[in-house]
């Protein structure tokens, strides 16, 4: 069976097949086709034509469509989770969580659509403006090109689609070539709504076709999640467009000296071990670096290593599996080479450090030079670096010594330390008492430096997709 793609809300099939195979065992997860040039053009033209209708769509209609998608995802949760696992190799336990989050993301989209209103400003603060009132509202910038990555093939697609619909902007979505099936299933759900024709399209395409879409003036907004080089090249190639970028990370954890009791150490170690390795480390906010105060570093390291060693690896379809394969063998080979490079430079492997096909064993390193790529770049694999520091000031400086700045986690019970971390850490978000991998889908999410520009989180994304417009009313008796 060939899964269709979606052009302006209708199913279509091209001539060039796209086989989707599991990175775990090569089993076929599904089959679709690349969108034809004619269908790509039709989708963009329909999005441009739908701009007025989408902007004028009542809040109730936007919310109803988003609620319907949320409800159907919940009803088909097991089916969708199995599809995510089949195409991406993500362990089923994490695929189920991704579906749950996507359900929430669309629900938040519906709620924000209902709340999406303007603000009133009285202008008689100056005598010359007596009797005047301003209504400030946000209008869509225009149709959106959404480009999604492979690592969250459903929920990161949801973070493109739900805010666009809620804000009244048509969207042309390009899913990752390795994992298009979840996005195409989402298209099936959207097809059951009453959104205007042209409000959305889902097009599996090559990167070359995507480059043409980036340059198309009918798509004035580009929302991209993916690699750093590609993201910045998009921004540089489209300087007159509004471009939002969710790029890489090099997420760090600080463990304070007040975490030496057994309960605190156990919690920190468990969270670090789990979220350094979950999804094979293929998350922008996967724990990659840990800076523990020397008073607790030894005990923490023992517990992290022990927790990593008991993580279940293997078949991602097995509910007991914690860590599955990377997206392909090439990715696993890259991680292997980075770890080998660090070891050659003096690092010690405390556990892991081996590869089997596309699977890389959960790995804990220490003594890693700061210039090693597993420390200073985004490893995007199941590898964590543990280091001892002599003070929190040193820890915070080590966190900031990175070209990335997405999120950081700080384990402490000291409120002063918590607020100081939020002040001095050069990142988009600080999580106190937990790892940086925590994300609530309704809050602003994004980074600084090479981690990108703009914010996701449904309402924050809606603001990014729109611009302020002012209506001044004259002769108003205030």
N, C-alpha and C positions, 0 to 999 in steps of 0.2 A: 504494500500500500504506500502511495506517495502522499505525504502531507502537503496540502496546498499552502501557499503564502497568501498574503492579503493585500489587495490593491483597493484603496478607498472603500474598505468594508466588504469587498466581495472576494471570494476565493479565486485563485489563479494558479496555474502550473506552467513552468517553463520547460525548456528542452534540455538544459544542462543539469544532470543529476547531482545532488549533494548527499552523500552517504554520511550518516552520523554514527560513529562507533565508540563504544566504551573504552576509555583509556585503561581500564582494568584488564580486560581479556580480549578486546577487539570485537566483541559481539556487536551486531548491528542494533543500535538503539532506535533507528528510524531512518526514513528517507524523505527528502524534500527536493526541491530544485532551486537553482539560482533564479532570481527575478530577471526577466528579459529586459533589454533596454526600453522596449515599448511600455512595459508595465511600470518600470521605474519612472519614466516620463509621465505616465498617466497618474501615478500616485502623487508626484510633486504638483502637477497641474491641478489635481483635485484638491490637494491641501490648500493651494493658493486660492482656488475658487471658493473653498469652504470657509475662508477666513471670516467674512462678515456673519455667516450663519452661526459659526461656533462662538464668536464673541457675543452675539445677541441671544444665545441659548439661555433660557431661564435657569436660575440656580437649582430649582427643583429637578429639572431635566438632567443637568449635569450630575447632581447628587444621586438621582435614581439609577443612572447608568453605572456609576462607581459602586453603589450599594449592590447592584445586581452582580457585578463581577466579584466583589468581595464574598458575597453569599455563595456563588457557584464554586469559587475556589475552595471555600470551606467544605462544601458538600462533596467535592471531588479530591479532597486533600491527599488521600492515599495514592490515588492514580497519578496525581501531579508529582508527588514526592518520588514515586517510582520512576517517573520519566526524568526528573532531574538527576537521580542517581544513575540511570542508564546512560544518559548522554554526557555527564560531566565526571562520573566516578566519585561524586560526593557521597560519603557514607549516608545511609538512609536516615539515621538519627538526625543528622544535620540538614538533610533535604526536607524532612518533616518540619523542622524548625523554620526553614526558609519559606515554606508554604504558609505557615502560621504568620510569619512576618508580612508576607505579601497580602494576606487577608486583612491584616491590620493596616497596611499602607493604603489599600483601596478604601477601607472604611474611613481612615483619616482624610483621604481625598474627598469623600462624600461630605464629611462634616465640615471641612474647610470650604468646600463649594457653597455650603449654606451660610457660612459666616463671612464670605468674601464681600466686604462692603467698603464704602469710602469713609472719609472723615470730614467733619465740618470745621471750618476755621472762621471765626468772626474777624472781620477786617477793620472794624471801627476802632482799632487800637491807635490809629492815626486819624485826626479830624477829617482829612481829605477823603477818607474811605468810609465815612459814616453811611450807614444804610447798605453796606455791601457784605456779602457772605460768600465764602469759597467752599465748594465741594470738591475734595481731592479724591479721585478714584484711580484705580490701576487698570490699564487696558493691555491686552496681549500685544507683544512686540510683532507677532506674526507667526506663521507656521514654524514648527520646531523640527530640526533634524536630531533625533536621539540615537546615540551610538552606545551600545551596551557591551559589557565584557562577558567572559565565559564563567567567571568564578561564582557569580550569583545569577544564574540564567533566568530566574523568575523575578526575584525581589528587586534587583537593580533595573530590570526592565519596568517593573511596577513604579519605581522611583522616577522614571522618565515619563511614563504614560499617565499615571494618576494626577500629578500636578498639572500637566498640560490640559487634560480634560477639565479639571476643576477650575482652571483659570480661563478656559474658553479659547485655547490655542490648538489648532490642528497639529498632528505630529506624524512624521514619517520615521519609523523605527527601523534601525539596522541592528539585528542581534549578532552576537559573535558567531563566526562561521563554524566553530567547534560545537556550539550549543544552541542551535536555533529552535529546537523543538518546543521548549517550554514557552518561548515567546509566541510561537505559532499556535499553541494551545490557547494562550491568552487571547490571541486574535479570534479564535473560535468563540470565546465567551463575549468578547466585545461585539461580535457580529450579531449577537442576540439582543443587543440594546437598541435604543431608538436614536442614537447619535446621528448627526447629519452625515450624508455621504461625503467622503473626503476628510472626515474628522480624524481618521487614523489609517495607517497602513503599516504592515509588517513585512519587510523585504530582506530576505537573505541575499546578500550581494558580496562581491569581492571588495577588497580594500581599494582597488583602483576605481571601482564605481563609487565607493563612498567618498573618495577624494573629489569626484565630480559633483557629488551632492553638497559637499562642504563649500564648493565655489558657487553653487547655484543661488542667485540673488532672491529667488522665490522662497528660500528658507533662511530668513534673517537671523535665526537663533540656532546655535549648535550646542547641544548638551552632550558632553563626551565623558565616559568613564573608561579608563584603560591605562596604557603605558605612558610614562613620562615623555619619551621622545615624540610619540605620535600626538599626544595632547598638545604640546607646545608648538609642534609643526602646524597643527590645525589653527591654532590662534594666530600664528605668524602668517599663514596663508589667507586668512579671512579677517584682516584688521578692521573692516567696517561692520563686521557682524558682532552680535552679542554672543560671546563664547563662554560657557561655563565648563570647568575642567575638574573632574575628580580623578586624581592621578595616584601616584605611589605613596608608600609610607615606609617608615623604618621605626615602628612603634616601640617605645621604651617604657619600662616599669621602674619605679623607684620604690625601694622597701626601706622604710625608716627604722631608726634604732628602737622605737617603741613597739616593734612587732616581734619581740623575742619570746613571748609566751607561746605555749604549745598550740593553743587555739588559733592565734593570729598567724603563726608560721604555717600551720596546716592549711588554713584558708588561702594564704598567699601562694603557697607551693602548688596547691591543687588548681587554682585558677591559672597560674602561669603555665603549668604543664598542659592543661587542657587547651588553652587558647593560644599557645605557641604552635600547637600541632593540629588543631581542628582544621578540617578541610585541606589537610596536607600543607598547612601554612599559607594557603593561597587566598589570603585576605589582606587588604591594605592595612588593617589594624590588628593583624596577628602579632602576638608578642614576639619581638625579635631580639631586643636588648633588655637586660635586667641589671640595674645598679643597686646593689644591696649594701646597706651600712655594714661596716666590718664587724660590728657587734653581733650581727645576725646572719652574716653572709654564709658562714660555714654550715650552720644548721639548716638554713634555707636551701642551700645547694644540695645537701643530702636528701632532703624531702622532695625537691623538684626532680632529681634524678630517679628516685624511687617511684614517683608518680608517673613519670614518662615511661618507665620500663613496663608498667602494667597496662598501658594503653593498648587496646585491641587493634591490631592491624590486619588487613586482608580484604576479603570480598566486600565491597561497599554496600551490596544488597543485604548483607547480614546485619540485622539490627544491633549486634554486639560489636560491630566494627567502629572504632573511634577514628582511625586514620586510614584513608584510602590512598589511591594513586594520585600523582600529579596529572595535569591535563594531557601530557604525552611524555614519551620517553626522552625527547629532547630536553624538556624542562627538568626532568630528573637528572639527566646527565649534567646540565648546567649547575644545579645545586651540588652535585657530587664534586664537580671541579672546584667550586668555590670553597667547599669544606676542605678538600685536599690542599688547596692553596693556603688556607688558614693554618692547617696543621704543619705544612712545610715552613710557615713563618713563626712557629712556636706554640700554636694553640694545642690544647689537650681535649680529646674526645672523651667525655664522661660516660656517654652511652650513645648508641646509634652509629652513624657514619658509614652506612652501607647502602647499596642500591640493588634493587631487583627489578629490571625492566623500568616501568614508569613509576614504581614505588620507591621512595626514599625513606629509610628508617627514621623515626623520630630521634632527633639528635640534640644533645646538649654539649656545648663547648665552653671552655674557660681559657683564660690566658690568651685571648684573641687580640692581636694588634689592632689598634683603632683604624688603621688604613686597610685592613683586610675587607674584601667585599661583603663577607657575611656580617660584618659589623657596620660598614658605612653605606652600603647600598641596600636595596630592597631584595631580600633573598627569595621571597615568594615561595617558600618551601618549609618543611617541618624542621626548622633549625632555630635554636635559641642560644644566645650568648649570655653567660652569667659572669659578672665582675663585682669585686668588692671595692667600696669607696670609703674614704675616711670621714666624709661629712655630707650633709644634704646639699650644701653649696656645690661640692664637687659633683654630686649626682646630677643636680639640675644643669650644671655646665656641660656634663657629658651628654645629657639628653639633647641639649640645644646644639651640640657639635654635630650637626647633621644638615644636609641640604633639604631634608624632608621636615614636615611639621604638621602631621595629621592629628593624632591623638596621643596622649600619654596617660599612664595610670600611676597613682601614688598610694601606696599602702601606709597609712598613718591614722592615728586617732587624735592627732594634734590639730586643732582648728586653725591655729596660726600657720602651721606648715601647709595646710590645705589651701588657704588663701594666698600664701606666698607662692605656692606652686602655680596657681592660676594666674598670678601676676607675672612671674618670670619665665615660665615655660613658653617657648615660641611655637605653639601648636594651636590647632583649631578647637581642641577640646581636651579638658583634663578630667579624668575619672578618679575620684577619691575612694579608697577602700576596695578597689577592684582593678582589673586589667583594662587597657585601652580598647580592647575588643568589644566592650559593651557599647551598644548603639540602640537608642530608642528612635523609631522611624518617624516620629513626629517632631523631633527637635532639629535645629540647624546642624548640619554635618558637612564638614569640609576642612580644608587645611590651608597652610601658608607655605611660602617658599616653593619648592618643587612638588609639593603635594597638590597644587592646583589653585583654582580661583573660583569663587561662587560657592553656593551652599545647596545641599540637598536637605531632605526633611521636607514634608509636603508643603507646608506654608512657606518656608524659606525658598523652596524651588519655585513656587507660584510667583513670589516676588521677583525672582530672577528672570522669569519668563515674561514679565510685564513691565510697564513703565507708568509713571505717574502722569495723570492728566487732570487739569484744573478747570473747573466750571465756576465762574464768578457771577453771582446773582446780585443785581443792583436794585435799589429801592426797597430793601427789606427792612421792616420795622423790627429791630431786635429788642 
